[in-house]
Amino acid sequence: MLVLITYDVNTVSPGGKKRLRHVAKLCQRYGQRVQNSVFECIVDQTEFMLLKLRLKEIINHERDSLRFYKLGNQYISKVEHYGIKSSLDVEGPLIF
Amino acid sequence: MLVLITYDVNTVSPGGKKRLRHVAKLCQRYGQRVQNSVFECIVDQTEFMLLKLRLKEIINHERDSLRFYKLGNQYISKVEHYGIKSSLDVEGPLIF
């Protein structure tokens, strides 16, 4: 299934940039970074549980905000994009 | 239905902050700002079309990235949150 992960971190705060790098690195194992702090991950239930556990260990719960949106397996028609694409090949892993 | 809107704008670029304010103001008519550039809007199909049209007029298509995720009507179980909440009453409009 597609899980959208949005991560709001104050990169001016101590360690904020580092946490964003960690979150990005972990999420990119399962998918792609579509915006600076938005990640689309393709995971099964087990991977989702593990990913969530690890992300919860990385973030600062008193400073950061982390949200998950489960879009299921039929997600292609649910997503629309306008404007620039990320510098990454953002659509790559989503085309099977 | 719930539509998640994520907006990536370089607020250092000319007009970026202003565009973010415009996008936020418009999205907040239909829902709430859950993160700095993430908005959850409750819209019907017509409202969604209109909102999308107006947002596409605001953004800079050569600098910004705008994404829409349609989460349908049964969205409560699809969303999870960790860490701080926005300074807004982010859950407010989603409880009926």
Backbone of each chain as ProteinMPNN parsed JSONL, in Angstrom:
{"seq_chain_A": "MLVLITYDVNTVSPGGKKRLRHVAKLCQRYGQRVQNSVFECIVDQTEFMLLKLRLKEIINHERDSLRFYKLGNQYISKVEHYGIKSSLDVEGPLIF", "coords_chain_A": {"N_chain_A": [[0.846, -1.2, 0.0], [0.262, 2.342, -0.447], [1.786, 4.684, 1.607], [1.624, 7.862, 2.789], [3.888, 10.124, 4.092], [4.26, 12.833, 6.132], [6.38, 15.29, 7.358], [7.019, 17.607, 9.708], [9.436, 19.716, 10.622], [11.393, 21.906, 12.535], [13.976, 23.221, 11.043], [15.732, 25.013, 11.952], [16.0, 24.634, 14.585], [18.005, 23.012, 17.155], [19.594, 20.214, 15.897], [17.543, 19.715, 14.141], [17.857, 19.704, 11.294], [19.429, 17.457, 11.024], [17.717, 15.456, 11.973], [15.766, 15.572, 9.974], [17.262, 14.705, 7.789], [17.75, 12.065, 8.619], [15.137, 11.025, 8.757], [14.42, 11.297, 6.064], [16.278, 9.602, 4.817], [15.558, 7.098, 5.821], [12.856, 6.852, 4.984], [13.221, 6.892, 2.239], [14.137, 4.383, 1.682], [11.934, 2.934, 1.246], [10.555, 4.196, -0.69], [9.944, 7.306, -2.128], [11.041, 10.733, -2.076], [8.889, 13.245, -2.38], [8.383, 15.864, -1.93], [10.026, 18.464, -0.042], [9.583, 17.697, 2.677], [7.892, 15.562, 2.439], [6.968, 12.264, 1.881], [6.528, 9.398, -0.149], [5.734, 6.183, 0.437], [5.983, 2.754, -0.348], [4.67, 0.103, 1.18], [4.165, -2.978, 3.047], [1.953, -4.251, 5.627], [3.611, -5.069, 7.77], [6.072, -3.86, 7.201], [5.244, -1.245, 7.365], [4.614, -0.976, 10.081], [7.161, -1.322, 11.205], [8.601, 0.764, 10.008], [7.237, 2.949, 11.025], [7.728, 2.663, 13.769], [10.511, 3.11, 13.821], [10.705, 5.685, 12.806], [9.391, 7.084, 14.786], [11.244, 6.894, 16.754], [13.225, 8.55, 15.834], [12.26, 11.191, 15.581], [11.761, 14.352, 17.302], [9.593, 14.51, 19.773], [8.587, 16.684, 21.061], [9.016, 18.834, 19.486], [8.653, 18.318, 16.767], [6.419, 17.368, 14.067], [4.715, 14.586, 12.888], [3.071, 12.861, 10.392], [0.962, 10.274, 9.14], [-0.554, 8.946, 6.252], [-2.685, 6.646, 5.043], [-3.017, 5.35, 1.937], [-3.792, 3.079, 0.626], [-3.919, 0.399, -1.872], [-4.865, 1.078, -4.355], [-3.91, 3.598, -5.458], [-3.088, 5.255, -7.511], [-4.916, 6.838, -8.988], [-5.578, 8.591, -7.043], [-3.807, 10.575, -6.596], [-2.532, 13.734, -7.445], [-0.478, 16.009, -9.239], [1.077, 19.223, -9.49], [3.103, 21.839, -10.89], [6.648, 22.093, -10.202], [8.654, 19.113, -10.343], [10.209, 17.032, -7.895], [13.802, 17.032, -7.493], [14.567, 14.508, -7.559], [13.803, 11.378, -9.217], [10.792, 11.38, -9.066], [8.502, 9.951, -9.782], [9.33, 7.508, -10.425], [9.546, 4.915, -8.722], [6.873, 4.4, -8.45], [5.716, 3.419, -10.68], [4.841, 0.424, -12.025]], "CA_chain_A": [[0.0, 0.0, 0.0], [0.981, 3.614, -0.402], [1.651, 5.483, 2.818], [2.206, 9.192, 2.656], [4.451, 10.562, 5.375], [4.598, 14.26, 6.131], [7.217, 15.519, 8.542], [7.236, 19.04, 9.923], [10.524, 19.878, 11.576], [12.022, 23.217, 12.466], [15.384, 22.928, 10.753], [16.564, 25.997, 12.654], [16.195, 24.118, 15.943], [19.175, 22.139, 17.247], [19.383, 18.834, 15.453], [16.414, 19.595, 13.215], [18.315, 19.294, 9.95], [19.924, 16.077, 11.132], [16.551, 14.574, 12.057], [15.146, 15.529, 8.642], [18.101, 13.815, 6.967], [17.507, 10.686, 9.058], [13.784, 10.646, 8.319], [14.454, 11.167, 4.602], [17.065, 8.416, 4.464], [14.757, 5.919, 6.155], [11.676, 6.787, 4.104], [13.629, 6.628, 0.861], [14.327, 2.939, 1.495], [10.637, 2.358, 0.887], [9.851, 4.965, -1.719], [10.57, 8.487, -2.675], [10.798, 12.04, -1.48], [8.193, 13.985, -3.432], [8.602, 17.273, -1.587], [11.096, 18.545, 0.952], [9.283, 16.913, 3.876], [6.784, 14.656, 2.104], [7.52, 11.02, 1.361], [5.557, 8.379, -0.542], [6.377, 4.892, 0.677], [5.211, 1.558, -0.668], [4.975, -0.822, 2.27], [3.1, -3.866, 3.516], [1.604, -3.919, 7.021], [4.767, -5.264, 8.653], [7.036, -2.782, 6.914], [4.675, 0.008, 7.863], [4.783, -0.967, 11.541], [8.586, -1.132, 11.498], [8.967, 2.122, 9.579], [6.625, 3.868, 11.982], [8.495, 2.538, 15.023], [11.82, 3.73, 13.665], [10.525, 7.137, 12.652], [9.02, 7.621, 16.098], [12.483, 6.986, 17.538], [14.076, 9.624, 15.295], [11.73, 12.552, 15.72], [11.65, 14.988, 18.612], [8.133, 14.565, 19.968], [8.193, 17.984, 21.623], [9.272, 19.896, 18.521], [8.33, 17.942, 15.385], [5.108, 16.79, 13.782], [4.846, 13.485, 11.923], [1.74, 12.345, 10.071], [0.891, 9.169, 8.182], [-1.832, 8.845, 5.539], [-2.708, 5.362, 4.333], [-3.772, 5.525, 0.691], [-4.177, 1.773, 0.085], [-3.206, -0.105, -3.054], [-5.395, 1.721, -5.567], [-3.589, 4.988, -5.14], [-2.628, 6.069, -8.645], [-5.929, 7.84, -9.34], [-5.844, 9.457, -5.89], [-2.722, 11.536, -6.454], [-2.355, 14.695, -8.547], [0.682, 16.873, -9.03], [1.234, 20.436, -10.318], [4.346, 22.564, -10.611], [7.899, 21.37, -10.432], [8.871, 17.818, -9.723], [11.409, 16.991, -7.071], [14.987, 16.768, -8.298], [14.617, 13.052, -7.68], [12.835, 10.827, -10.16], [9.737, 11.144, -8.078], [7.47, 9.005, -10.2], [9.968, 6.234, -10.72], [9.159, 3.684, -8.052], [5.425, 4.187, -8.393], [5.236, 2.809, -11.923], [5.267, -0.984, -11.977]], "C_chain_A": [[0.881, 1.248, 0.0], [0.705, 4.296, 0.948], [2.359, 6.805, 2.581], [2.675, 9.632, 4.038], [4.816, 12.038, 5.259], [5.274, 14.581, 7.457], [7.507, 17.01, 8.652], [8.295, 19.195, 11.0], [11.092, 21.278, 11.418], [13.518, 23.005, 12.277], [16.317, 23.981, 11.344], [16.872, 25.491, 14.068], [17.381, 23.156, 15.975], [18.825, 20.709, 16.793], [18.285, 18.655, 14.435], [16.815, 19.107, 11.834], [18.76, 17.836, 9.939], [18.739, 15.099, 11.185], [15.863, 14.461, 10.7], [15.939, 14.61, 7.711], [17.854, 12.349, 7.32], [16.148, 10.185, 8.575], [13.781, 10.398, 6.814], [15.159, 9.878, 4.185], [16.239, 7.142, 4.693], [13.562, 5.769, 5.202], [12.071, 6.403, 2.683], [14.004, 5.169, 0.618], [13.058, 2.299, 0.952], [9.942, 3.12, -0.233], [10.626, 6.192, -2.108], [10.167, 9.755, -1.93], [10.147, 12.885, -2.568], [8.218, 15.488, -3.194], [9.627, 17.283, -0.461], [10.826, 17.693, 2.198], [8.051, 16.036, 3.678], [7.35, 13.431, 1.384], [6.39, 10.064, 1.0], [6.249, 7.023, -0.427], [5.43, 3.755, 0.31], [5.611, 0.481, 0.339], [3.835, -1.817, 2.464], [2.876, -3.543, 5.0], [2.802, -4.024, 7.963], [5.788, -4.156, 8.46], [6.538, -1.453, 7.466], [4.866, 0.109, 9.381], [6.235, -0.671, 11.914], [9.032, 0.285, 11.176], [8.459, 3.146, 10.592], [7.392, 3.866, 13.309], [9.811, 3.294, 14.932], [11.71, 5.243, 13.539], [10.189, 7.78, 13.998], [10.229, 7.724, 17.027], [13.342, 8.171, 17.106], [13.561, 11.008, 15.659], [11.798, 13.062, 17.165], [10.159, 15.256, 18.856], [7.65, 15.885, 20.556], [8.388, 19.128, 20.643], [8.705, 19.599, 17.129], [6.907, 17.394, 15.279], [5.276, 15.759, 12.666], [3.459, 12.922, 11.661], [1.828, 11.261, 9.002], [-0.509, 9.148, 7.558], [-1.791, 7.561, 4.715], [-3.617, 5.47, 3.102], [-4.133, 4.199, 0.016], [-3.388, 1.398, -1.163], [-3.651, 0.574, -4.344], [-5.163, 3.224, -5.468], [-3.316, 5.868, -6.367], [-3.622, 7.177, -9.001], [-6.186, 8.833, -8.205], [-4.831, 10.593, -5.752], [-2.652, 12.446, -7.686], [-1.198, 15.624, -8.213], [0.666, 18.071, -9.979], [2.539, 21.131, -9.936], [5.561, 21.698, -10.84], [7.868, 20.002, -9.758], [10.083, 17.953, -8.817], [12.591, 16.732, -7.987], [15.2, 15.263, -8.452], [13.659, 12.611, -8.774], [11.623, 10.396, -9.35], [8.705, 10.121, -8.506], [8.027, 7.594, -10.369], [9.381, 5.017, -10.034], [7.66, 3.411, -8.05], [4.863, 3.574, -9.673], [5.762, 1.372, -11.977], [5.16, -1.627, -13.349]], "O_chain_A": [[2.051, 1.222, 0.382], [-0.443, 4.458, 1.363], [3.536, 6.849, 2.22], [1.944, 9.523, 5.022], [5.591, 12.43, 4.387], [4.804, 14.195, 8.527], [8.162, 17.594, 7.788], [8.07, 18.843, 12.157], [11.253, 21.772, 10.302], [14.235, 22.658, 13.215], [17.539, 23.862, 11.252], [17.876, 25.872, 14.669], [17.726, 22.555, 14.958], [17.867, 20.104, 17.275], [18.105, 17.557, 13.909], [16.188, 18.207, 11.274], [18.508, 17.091, 8.993], [18.753, 14.055, 10.532], [15.426, 13.377, 10.315], [15.362, 13.837, 6.946], [17.76, 11.496, 6.437], [16.025, 9.075, 8.056], [13.212, 9.414, 6.342], [14.686, 9.156, 3.307], [16.23, 6.235, 3.861], [13.303, 4.682, 4.685], [11.345, 5.676, 2.004], [14.171, 4.758, -0.531], [13.099, 1.264, 0.288], [8.861, 2.731, -0.674], [11.823, 6.127, -2.386], [9.131, 9.833, -1.27], [10.786, 13.206, -3.569], [8.092, 16.281, -4.127], [10.045, 16.228, 0.015], [11.734, 17.042, 2.713], [7.277, 15.799, 4.605], [8.104, 13.547, 0.418], [5.417, 9.931, 1.742], [7.233, 6.758, -1.118], [4.238, 3.792, 0.617], [6.749, 0.011, 0.344], [2.691, -1.547, 2.098], [3.535, -2.664, 5.555], [2.989, -3.182, 8.84], [6.301, -3.587, 9.424], [7.316, -0.643, 7.97], [5.236, 1.165, 9.895], [6.508, 0.121, 12.816], [9.74, 0.925, 11.954], [9.167, 4.083, 10.961], [7.666, 4.917, 13.89], [10.183, 4.026, 15.849], [12.519, 5.985, 14.095], [10.647, 8.881, 14.305], [10.245, 8.527, 17.959], [14.093, 8.728, 17.906], [14.341, 11.895, 16.006], [11.881, 12.281, 18.113], [9.556, 16.121, 18.22], [6.453, 16.175, 20.552], [7.984, 20.259, 20.915], [8.324, 20.515, 16.4], [6.289, 17.013, 16.273], [5.898, 16.029, 11.638], [2.75, 12.547, 12.595], [2.652, 11.324, 8.09], [-1.514, 9.312, 8.251], [-0.97, 7.412, 3.811], [-4.828, 5.657, 3.223], [-4.724, 4.205, -1.063], [-2.349, 1.982, -1.47], [-2.892, 0.636, -5.312], [-6.107, 4.011, -5.404], [-3.316, 7.095, -6.262], [-3.228, 8.31, -9.279], [-6.924, 9.803, -8.382], [-4.979, 11.465, -4.896], [-2.708, 11.976, -8.823], [-0.974, 15.975, -7.054], [0.282, 17.939, -11.141], [3.011, 21.02, -8.804], [5.516, 20.706, -11.568], [7.173, 19.773, -8.768], [10.882, 18.879, -8.961], [12.423, 16.272, -9.116], [15.912, 14.807, -9.346], [12.804, 13.383, -9.208], [11.455, 9.227, -9.003], [8.089, 9.482, -7.653], [7.279, 6.619, -10.444], [8.777, 4.17, -10.691], [7.225, 2.317, -7.69], [3.677, 3.249, -9.743], [6.97, 1.14, -11.974], [5.475, -2.807, -13.504]]}, "seq_chain_B": "MLVLITYDVNTVSPGGKKRLRHVAKLCQRYGQRVQNSVFECIVDQTEFMLLKLRLKEIINHERDSLRFYKLGNQYISKVEHYGIKSSLDVEGPLIF", "coords_chain_B": {"N_chain_B": [[-15.4, 14.632, 0.957], [-12.064, 13.853, 2.156], [-9.351, 15.793, 1.251], [-5.973, 15.865, 0.94], [-3.557, 18.341, 0.89], [-0.434, 19.171, -0.211], [2.152, 21.484, -0.167], [4.981, 22.651, -1.59], [7.138, 25.175, -1.276], [9.64, 27.506, -1.985], [10.409, 29.585, 0.4], [12.3, 31.486, 0.474], [12.588, 32.42, -2.01], [11.601, 35.066, -4.32], [8.489, 36.353, -3.464], [7.65, 33.922, -2.474], [6.89, 33.483, 0.253], [4.595, 34.982, 0.322], [2.975, 33.624, -1.515], [2.674, 31.216, -0.137], [1.193, 32.111, 2.055], [-1.156, 32.865, 0.724], [-2.016, 30.404, -0.333], [-2.402, 29.004, 2.067], [-4.44, 30.511, 3.258], [-6.567, 30.142, 1.492], [-6.906, 27.31, 1.515], [-7.587, 26.968, 4.17], [-10.177, 27.771, 4.273], [-11.586, 25.545, 3.74], [-10.806, 23.671, 5.515], [-8.149, 22.637, 7.511], [-4.884, 23.631, 8.617], [-2.439, 21.423, 9.007], [0.231, 20.992, 9.149], [3.144, 23.005, 8.47], [3.124, 23.312, 5.631], [1.084, 21.655, 4.864], [-2.201, 20.705, 4.294], [-5.47, 19.811, 5.32], [-8.384, 19.266, 3.738], [-11.91, 19.385, 3.634], [-14.014, 18.572, 1.199], [-16.493, 18.645, -1.457], [-16.948, 17.208, -4.764], [-17.264, 19.386, -6.553], [-16.376, 21.597, -5.076], [-13.765, 20.773, -4.755], [-12.764, 20.86, -7.373], [-12.932, 23.619, -7.865], [-11.285, 24.646, -5.831], [-8.854, 23.554, -6.559], [-8.446, 24.741, -9.066], [-8.146, 27.432, -8.285], [-5.918, 27.296, -6.616], [-4.002, 26.509, -8.44], [-3.758, 28.8, -9.838], [-2.494, 30.439, -8.055], [0.036, 29.384, -7.387], [3.569, 29.277, -8.277], [4.443, 27.821, -11.114], [6.914, 27.134, -12.004], [8.565, 27.078, -9.879], [7.395, 26.044, -7.549], [5.881, 23.219, -5.859], [2.971, 21.332, -5.917], [0.743, 19.138, -4.465], [-1.985, 16.825, -4.513], [-3.935, 14.645, -2.563], [-6.388, 12.334, -2.586], [-8.411, 11.247, -0.118], [-10.894, 10.2, 0.317], [-14.121, 9.494, 1.917], [-14.061, 7.915, 4.158], [-11.969, 8.499, 6.091], [-10.921, 8.705, 8.636], [-9.691, 6.515, 9.951], [-7.477, 6.329, 8.438], [-5.526, 8.115, 8.995], [-2.746, 9.046, 10.922], [-1.106, 10.517, 13.72], [1.862, 11.883, 15.172], [3.935, 13.408, 17.679], [4.187, 17.006, 17.998], [1.192, 18.973, 17.875], [-0.268, 21.178, 15.47], [-0.354, 24.733, 16.025], [-2.857, 25.531, 15.606], [-6.268, 24.432, 16.098], [-6.062, 21.548, 15.189], [-7.511, 19.191, 14.878], [-10.069, 19.894, 15.018], [-12.147, 20.643, 12.824], [-12.473, 18.159, 11.731], [-13.984, 16.505, 13.247], [-17.18, 15.411, 13.473]], "CA_chain_B": [[-14.21, 13.778, 1.067], [-10.865, 14.534, 2.637], [-8.255, 15.963, 0.294], [-4.75, 16.36, 1.552], [-2.838, 19.208, -0.045], [0.931, 19.469, 0.254], [2.647, 22.591, -1.002], [6.404, 22.885, -1.367], [7.478, 26.474, -1.85], [10.859, 28.069, -1.432], [9.994, 30.879, 0.962], [13.395, 32.437, 0.283], [12.431, 32.977, -3.366], [10.71, 36.241, -4.342], [7.054, 36.064, -3.467], [7.35, 32.587, -1.932], [6.142, 33.588, 1.515], [3.275, 35.517, -0.008], [2.208, 32.53, -2.133], [2.317, 30.272, 0.94], [0.087, 32.72, 2.81], [-2.365, 32.773, -0.102], [-2.431, 28.997, -0.378], [-2.907, 28.657, 3.404], [-5.706, 31.205, 3.478], [-7.582, 29.486, 0.669], [-7.139, 25.946, 2.013], [-8.215, 27.01, 5.482], [-11.635, 27.938, 4.124], [-12.189, 24.217, 3.595], [-10.297, 22.713, 6.496], [-7.169, 23.062, 8.491], [-3.455, 23.525, 8.341], [-1.964, 20.462, 10.001], [1.665, 21.257, 9.244], [3.429, 24.293, 7.844], [2.689, 23.343, 4.227], [0.174, 20.523, 4.656], [-3.567, 21.131, 4.597], [-6.502, 18.798, 5.172], [-9.609, 19.977, 3.342], [-13.123, 18.591, 3.436], [-14.647, 19.174, 0.015], [-17.174, 17.767, -2.408], [-16.25, 17.226, -6.062], [-17.279, 20.734, -7.134], [-15.456, 22.426, -4.287], [-12.4, 20.321, -5.037], [-12.382, 21.403, -8.69], [-12.737, 25.063, -7.719], [-10.107, 24.859, -4.986], [-7.693, 23.188, -7.378], [-8.283, 25.81, -10.064], [-7.642, 28.65, -7.645], [-4.549, 27.051, -6.144], [-3.123, 26.47, -9.622], [-3.534, 30.201, -10.236], [-1.634, 31.102, -7.062], [1.414, 28.876, -7.292], [4.516, 29.501, -9.361], [4.61, 26.464, -11.658], [8.324, 26.863, -12.292], [9.333, 27.05, -8.623], [6.69, 25.386, -6.448], [5.306, 21.897, -6.082], [1.65, 21.231, -5.278], [0.218, 17.779, -4.644], [-3.296, 16.531, -3.93], [-4.162, 13.228, -2.254], [-7.801, 12.157, -2.256], [-8.537, 10.178, 0.891], [-12.268, 9.712, 0.389], [-14.945, 9.879, 3.063], [-13.728, 7.075, 5.322], [-10.548, 8.849, 6.237], [-10.449, 8.825, 10.023], [-8.773, 5.417, 10.289], [-6.322, 6.362, 7.517], [-4.606, 9.181, 9.388], [-2.111, 8.919, 12.253], [-0.27, 11.672, 14.046], [2.805, 11.797, 16.305], [4.647, 14.658, 17.931], [3.383, 18.175, 18.347], [0.088, 19.379, 17.024], [-0.158, 22.559, 15.002], [-0.887, 25.686, 16.994], [-4.29, 25.584, 15.338], [-7.005, 23.274, 16.579], [-5.964, 20.807, 13.938], [-8.487, 18.108, 14.727], [-11.402, 20.458, 15.119], [-13.142, 20.496, 11.773], [-12.618, 16.794, 11.254], [-14.889, 15.754, 14.118], [-18.536, 15.869, 13.15]], "C_chain_B": [[-13.045, 14.59, 1.62], [-9.844, 14.599, 1.501], [-7.082, 16.555, 1.049], [-3.996, 17.166, 0.502], [-1.464, 19.5, 0.536], [1.545, 20.457, -0.73], [4.103, 22.867, -0.645], [6.771, 24.185, -2.067], [8.76, 26.951, -1.188], [10.535, 29.466, -0.921], [11.126, 31.902, 0.914], [13.244, 33.114, -1.088], [11.448, 34.144, -3.342], [9.237, 35.814, -4.368], [6.672, 34.736, -2.838], [6.508, 32.625, -0.667], [4.707, 34.038, 1.265], [2.391, 34.413, -0.623], [1.776, 31.522, -1.067], [1.155, 30.818, 1.769], [-1.229, 32.616, 2.047], [-2.916, 31.358, -0.127], [-3.061, 28.612, 0.962], [-4.3, 29.251, 3.626], [-6.849, 30.504, 2.727], [-7.916, 28.094, 1.217], [-7.887, 25.962, 3.338], [-9.706, 27.344, 5.433], [-12.33, 26.583, 4.14], [-11.713, 23.235, 4.65], [-9.242, 23.327, 7.361], [-5.74, 22.847, 8.009], [-2.887, 22.595, 9.414], [-0.45, 20.511, 10.169], [1.911, 22.537, 8.456], [2.936, 24.379, 6.393], [1.846, 22.13, 3.879], [-1.218, 20.916, 5.155], [-4.533, 19.964, 4.388], [-7.814, 19.524, 4.898], [-10.756, 18.999, 3.153], [-13.918, 19.254, 2.318], [-15.509, 18.151, -0.715], [-16.478, 17.925, -3.764], [-16.169, 18.632, -6.664], [-16.314, 21.656, -6.4], [-14.001, 22.052, -4.579], [-11.912, 20.899, -6.369], [-12.066, 22.897, -8.584], [-11.475, 25.381, -6.922], [-8.83, 24.613, -5.799], [-7.397, 24.274, -8.416], [-7.642, 27.044, -9.455], [-6.212, 28.472, -7.158], [-3.561, 27.061, -7.315], [-2.844, 27.872, -10.15], [-2.539, 30.9, -9.306], [-0.173, 30.674, -7.174], [2.266, 29.304, -8.488], [4.905, 28.115, -9.911], [6.056, 26.12, -11.981], [9.174, 26.778, -11.025], [8.711, 26.157, -7.553], [6.19, 23.998, -6.861], [4.022, 21.788, -5.267], [1.108, 19.836, -5.543], [-1.108, 17.614, -3.905], [-3.407, 15.021, -3.718], [-5.609, 13.089, -1.815], [-7.974, 10.967, -1.317], [-9.965, 9.696, 1.097], [-13.002, 10.167, 1.647], [-14.599, 9.106, 4.328], [-12.262, 7.297, 5.69], [-10.018, 8.774, 7.667], [-9.415, 7.75, 10.38], [-7.507, 5.443, 9.423], [-5.237, 7.343, 7.95], [-4.047, 8.915, 10.784], [-1.179, 10.094, 12.475], [0.631, 11.387, 15.245], [3.515, 13.132, 16.457], [3.699, 15.787, 18.217], [2.224, 18.36, 17.375], [0.397, 20.785, 16.537], [-0.711, 23.47, 16.088], [-2.382, 25.889, 16.791], [-4.954, 24.388, 15.99], [-7.129, 22.319, 15.406], [-7.013, 19.727, 13.78], [-9.912, 18.636, 14.651], [-12.37, 20.11, 14.008], [-13.352, 19.064, 11.315], [-13.527, 15.946, 12.14], [-16.298, 16.29, 13.913], [-19.528, 15.415, 14.208]], "O_chain_B": [[-13.03, 15.82, 1.567], [-9.521, 13.588, 0.877], [-7.187, 17.594, 1.7], [-3.822, 16.722, -0.632], [-1.349, 20.016, 1.647], [1.468, 20.289, -1.947], [4.41, 23.272, 0.476], [6.72, 24.282, -3.294], [8.936, 26.814, 0.022], [10.402, 30.41, -1.7], [10.928, 33.061, 1.277], [13.713, 34.233, -1.295], [10.578, 34.22, -2.474], [8.821, 35.01, -5.202], [5.485, 34.449, -2.683], [5.532, 31.886, -0.536], [3.756, 33.562, 1.885], [1.213, 34.291, -0.289], [0.647, 31.032, -1.091], [0.244, 30.076, 2.139], [-2.276, 32.322, 2.624], [-4.116, 31.137, 0.035], [-4.116, 27.978, 1.0], [-5.209, 28.58, 4.116], [-7.94, 30.307, 3.262], [-9.089, 27.75, 1.361], [-8.715, 25.091, 3.605], [-10.41, 27.215, 6.435], [-13.502, 26.475, 4.501], [-12.164, 22.09, 4.681], [-9.422, 24.424, 7.891], [-5.447, 22.023, 7.143], [-2.861, 22.946, 10.593], [0.082, 20.118, 11.207], [0.993, 23.086, 7.847], [2.394, 25.404, 5.98], [1.88, 21.636, 2.752], [-1.386, 21.392, 6.278], [-4.429, 19.225, 3.408], [-8.291, 20.3, 5.725], [-10.586, 17.921, 2.582], [-14.429, 20.363, 2.478], [-15.286, 16.945, -0.608], [-15.524, 18.694, -3.887], [-15.139, 19.021, -7.214], [-15.543, 22.393, -7.014], [-13.125, 22.915, -4.64], [-10.779, 21.37, -6.47], [-11.075, 23.378, -9.134], [-10.699, 26.264, -7.287], [-7.866, 25.375, -5.722], [-6.248, 24.669, -8.612], [-6.72, 27.628, -10.024], [-5.391, 29.383, -7.272], [-2.439, 27.553, -7.196], [-1.838, 28.11, -10.818], [-1.836, 31.826, -9.711], [0.737, 31.497, -7.07], [1.752, 29.643, -9.554], [5.605, 27.347, -9.251], [6.389, 24.956, -12.204], [10.358, 26.447, -11.087], [9.428, 25.577, -6.739], [6.096, 23.668, -8.043], [3.994, 22.111, -4.079], [1.02, 19.399, -6.691], [-1.323, 18.179, -2.833], [-3.025, 14.228, -4.579], [-6.015, 13.654, -0.799], [-7.713, 9.823, -1.69], [-10.214, 8.864, 1.969], [-12.573, 11.087, 2.344], [-14.82, 9.588, 5.438], [-11.437, 6.387, 5.604], [-8.807, 8.779, 7.884], [-8.403, 8.032, 11.021], [-6.578, 4.667, 9.651], [-4.164, 7.399, 7.35], [-4.793, 8.597, 11.711], [-0.548, 10.598, 11.546], [0.221, 10.736, 16.205], [3.674, 13.885, 15.496], [2.557, 15.575, 18.624], [2.284, 17.953, 16.215], [1.22, 21.492, 17.12], [-1.451, 23.024, 16.965], [-3.085, 26.358, 17.687], [-4.282, 23.437, 16.39], [-8.15, 22.277, 14.719], [-7.372, 19.378, 12.655], [-10.837, 17.92, 14.269], [-13.319, 19.358, 14.228], [-14.304, 18.778, 10.589], [-13.807, 14.792, 11.815], [-16.572, 17.467, 14.148], [-20.719, 15.708, 14.104]]}, "name": "protein", "num_of_chains": 2, "seq": "MLVLITYDVNTVSPGGKKRLRHVAKLCQRYGQRVQNSVFECIVDQTEFMLLKLRLKEIINHERDSLRFYKLGNQYISKVEHYGIKSSLDVEGPLIFMLVLITYDVNTVSPGGKKRLRHVAKLCQRYGQRVQNSVFECIVDQTEFMLLKLRLKEIINHERDSLRFYKLGNQYISKVEHYGIKSSLDVEGPLIF"}
